[in-house]
Amino acid sequence: MATIAQETTRTILGVPGRAFDVITWHGNGSAKAPNEIANQKWISERRALPRDPDGLRVQAEIRFDDNCKNGHKSFAITGETTTPRGRVESCGCIHDDIAKAFPELVPLIQWHLMNETGPMHYAANVCYHAGNRDCHGKLENEPYGWRYALTFGENPILHKFTKEHKFLPFLQDSKDSGYDFEVIQLDHAPEPDGRRLYRPKFTFGGYGKKWHEGPFDSELDAVAFLHALQNCEPHFTQYATQYGEGKARDLDAARNAAIWPDASDADLSVSRSELESALTARLPAIVAEFRGAMIHDCGFIWDAPQADGESI
């Protein structure tokens, strides 16, 4: 590692604090950015949490670095609250408490989890919050899990097979042959003393060679099923086993994820492709604004020098 800036006191948006040494990976970072900044952190002074009956105090922490070796610098604003005796009461993304104690830092909260290329999972997060599809991408009551079965003639009873089962595809591929199968017995491997612990299973010629692959537990079952295949008009079908739950649109969360506070409900309720296009068009301006906030508001280094003195 290499230090490129010394620890110092510094204010961010008027809030006094301390900036730690700025350290680069100096060739030991990710393959993508081996010389990226490994540590660039600032902590604020402690302030009382306004109107808190327990007398909690708040300290904010801001960092913009590649501490996780992701190949890019990410911005985070977090903090902790402590009791008058110094015990940590809460920590992490306590943005509400930070906003109360440090209203000057509120403009930076919108950049939480932003990196040099844009917000984390930018389009995906915005579209998810703005849309009405669940985490599987399904609308409410939209089927997406399936199982497969056979019916015979007009009889509606489903003869079921799991979707992972290979027997049904084998039968489908054999339709043109008229199911001209031979019933074959599959014996379980004998024990050392010659005994067989399990009864034989049965299959059709061409499917399965080992005991566990036999789809039928008795010869009678196999013969009856073969008769149905040959004489009772088999029909292959599928039926739903899982349905989408959908979700309500959370347009406020979409605005926050998009860093688009003046977006109207109509702006965010268009089709996914239209919304993605709008987000892509906005991204360069967002990145430029973010860069300005990091350099001018926070005093952070944007480009880390390489070992030869050049910038990455």
N, C-alpha and C positions, 0 to 999 in steps of 0.2 A: 504494500500500500504506500501511497505518497500523499503528503499534506500539501494542499495548494492554497489554503487560506487559514489563518490563525484564528483561534477562539477570540471573541470580542463581544462587548456589549453593543446591542443594536436595537433600535425601535422598528416595529412593523406597524404601519398605519397609526403611528403615535403611541403604540403600546410598548413600554420598556421590556427588554428581555435580554437573553444571552444567546449568541450564535456560537455553536461549537466549531471545532476544527473541521474544515472541509477536506475530505480524504477521498482519493480515487482508488480504484482497484489496481491500477498500475500494472496492467497486463494479466491480472488474476480474476477478472470479471467473467461475464458470460462470453461464449464464443462470438456472439453477435457484437458485443461492445466490451472488450476486455479492459478498456481504460476508463470506463464510465465512473461517475461519482458514486462512491460507496456510502458515504455519510455526509449529509448536509442538513443540519437540524438546528432549530431555534426553539427555545422555551421562554414563555412569558413570565412576568412577575406573578405572584399570587394575589388574587383579589377575592374579597368577600362575595359570596353569592347573594345578590340582592333579595331582601325580604325572606331570607331562609331562617326558620326558627331554630335550627340546629347550629347556626353559625358556620356553615360549610364555606370552604374557600376553594377557589378554582384556579387551576394553572393550565394554560393551553400549550400544546406542542405542535409545531409545524415542521414538516420535512419535505424535501424534494430531492430524491436520490434513487439509486438503483441498489438499495440495500438487499433486495431479494434476488439480485442477479437475473432480472428478467430481460435485460438488454436495453432497457430504457428507464429514465427517471420518472417516478410517480410522485404525485403530490398528495399529502394527507394532512388533515388538521384534526387532531385528537386532543384529549385532555384528561385530567383527573380532578376529583373533588376530595378534599380531606377535611377531617374534623378539626376543631381547635387544638386537639392533642396530637394531630399529625397522622391519624389513622386514615388510610385510603378508603373512601366510601364508595366511589364509582370511578370508572376509567373507560377509555376508548372513545367512540364517536359520540361524545356527550355534547352534541352541537347545540342543543337547547340551552344547556347551562353555560356553554362558551358564549353564546349570543347574549345571555343576560349579563354576564360578568364583563365581557369584552365586546360591546356593540361595535367597536371600531373594526373588529375582525370579521364581522358578518359578511362583507363582500367576498371573503376568501372561501367561505364554506361551500359555495357553488362549485369550486374547483376540486373538491375532495375526490380522490381516486382518478384524477385526470393525469395523463402523461403527455409527452411532447407531440403525440400524434392525434390525441383526442380523448374524450371520456372513455372509461373502461366499458367494453362491450356496448359501444355507443348506440348503434342502430338497433341491435337486438333488445337492449333494455328498454329503449323508448317505445319500440313497437309492441313489446309485451305489455307494458303498462297501459299504452293507449288502446290496445286491442281487447277483444272479448273472447279470445281463445285461451285455453288453459296451458299448463306447462308442456302438454303433449301436442300443442298446436291444434286442439280440437274445440269445436263449438259445443255448447250444452246439448247433450243427448246424441252427439255424433258418434257412431260406432267406430272403433278402431282396433279392438281385439277380436280375433276370430278363431273359431274351431270348425272342423270339417266333419262331414258325416255322409252317410248313405241313407236313402229312402228307397222303398220298393213299391212300384205301382202307385196306387192312390193311398197307400197306408202312410200316414203322416209321422209315424214313429221314427225318430232319428237313431240310426246305428252310428255311434260316435267314435271318432278318432281324434287324438290330440294333434295339434298343428305340427308338432315335431315328429309325429309318427311317419314312418316310411311306407307303411302298408297301403294306405289310401292312394298315394301317387302310383304305387305298383299296380293297383287295380285299375286306375284310370288309364295307365299306359297299355293295359291288357284288354281294353274294350273290343278292339277289332278282332281279337283272337276268339271271341265268344266265350272267354273264361274256360278254355279247355285245359283245366288243371288236374293234376294228380294230388291227392291228399298224402302228405308225407309226415311221418312221425319223427320228432326230434327228441332224442334221449339226453337226459342230464348226465354229465360226466360221472363215472363211478368212483366210489371211495376206494382206498387201497385194498380193502377186503372184498371188493367186487360189488358191494351194496350200492344201490342208487337211492339217495335220500329224497328225491323229488320225482313225482310222476311225469311222464313224457308230455310234451306239448306238440301241437300239430300246426302245419303250415301247408301252403300250396307250392307245387314245384316251381322253382325259379325265385322263390322268396325265402330268405333266411336259411342258414346252415347250422346255427348254434341254438341250443335249448332256449336261451333267453330271447331269441328273435321270433319264436313261435307265437302267432297272434291268437291261437285257440288252445283252450285248456283240455279239450277232449276231442276225440275223433268225431263224435256225434255233432259237436258244434261246427267243426270244419266241414263236414258233409252237408249239414243243413244250410250253412252259409253259401257253399258252392252251388247248391240247388237253387237258392234264391238268386244268386248272380246270373245263373243260366236261364231261369224261367220266370222271374218276377219283376222284370223291367227296373233294373237298378238306376237310380238317379243320384248324381254327386251334387252335394249342396254344402253351403257354409252358413254359420249363424254367429251373430255377435255375442261376445262374452264381456266386453268392456265398452263403456260409453264415456264420451267426454263430459266434463263438468262445466266447461266454459268458465267465464269469470266476468265480473263487472269491470268496465273501463275505469282506470284510475288516472284521469287526465292531469291531476295535480302532480302525481309522481312522474308522469311522462314529461311534463314541463321541466321538472327538476333534473331528470336524467338527460334531457335534451339541452339544458342550459338555455332555455327559450322561454323566459318568464312572460313575455307578451303574446305567446301563441294562443290563439283562440281555440275553443272546443272544436270548431269546424276544421281548423288547421291540423289538429291531431286525430281527427276521426275519419280521415280519408283512407283509401286502400293502403295496404302495406307498401306496395311498390311506390306509390305517390309519396308516402311519408318518408321512405328511405331516400328518395330523390331529393326531397326538401332538406333532409338532414345532411346529406352529402354536400349540397350547395352551401349550407351554413357553416360547415366544418372549418374551412380555412380562416374565416373571420373569428371563430371561437378560439382556434389555436393561437392566432395572433394576439387576441386579447389576453389569453392565458399567459403567453410569453411575456407580455408587458407587465402583468401582475407579478410574475415570478421575479423578473429583473428589477422593476422599478418600485413595486410595493413591498416586496419581501427582501430584496437585496441578494437574491440567490444567483449562483452561477448557472447559466444555461448550458454552455458548451464546456465540457471537460477537456483539458489539454491532453494530448497523447504523450507517450514517452519521448517522442522527438520534438515536442513543443507545438505540434500542430493541433487543431481542434477536431473533434469527432462530430 
